[in-house]
């Protein structure tokens, strides 16, 4: 996932889950509304990390 080592890829997934948890539990957003930032952030983060990985100096 994302060209990261398995432990780092797992941490990225936990970060998305933590974002949903914080948006649902702290401000009390409905679950579907808390998924909107995740749906927008995860693809953007995946794209950025993929570019960094692909274009890194050899």
N, C-alpha and C positions, 0 to 999 in steps of 0.2 A: 504494500500500500504506500503510495506516494514516494516510492523509492527509498524509504527509510528502513533502517534495521528493525526487526520485529518488535523489540521493546519500545522503540520510539514511535512506531506506527500505532501500537496499542495506546500509548500515552495521548496521541492525537485523537484517537477515538474516544478515550475517556474525557478529553477536553470538551468534545461536542456534547457528550452525555451530561457533563457537569454544567454546561451552559443551559441546557434544557431544564435541569434540576433547579438551578438558581433562579431562572425566570419563572418557573411554576411555583416554587415554594416561597421565595422571598417576596416578590411583588404580587403574587397570586394570579398570574396570567393563566388563562386556560391553556391546556396542553397544545392545542392546534396552533395557538398564537405564538407560543414559545418555540415551535418548530420553524417558524418563518425566518428568524435570524440564523438558525442552523442551516436551513436550506440555502440561504444566501452566502453564509460564511464558509461552509465546508467546500463547495466547488471552487471558490476563489482561493482558499488556502491550498487546496490540492493543486490548482493550476500554478500558483506561485512557487510552491515547494518543488513541483515537477520541473519548472523552468530553472530553478536554482540547481537542482540535481543534474539536469541534462547539460547545463552550460557551465558547470564548475570546471575549474582548471584541472587538467589531468595530471 
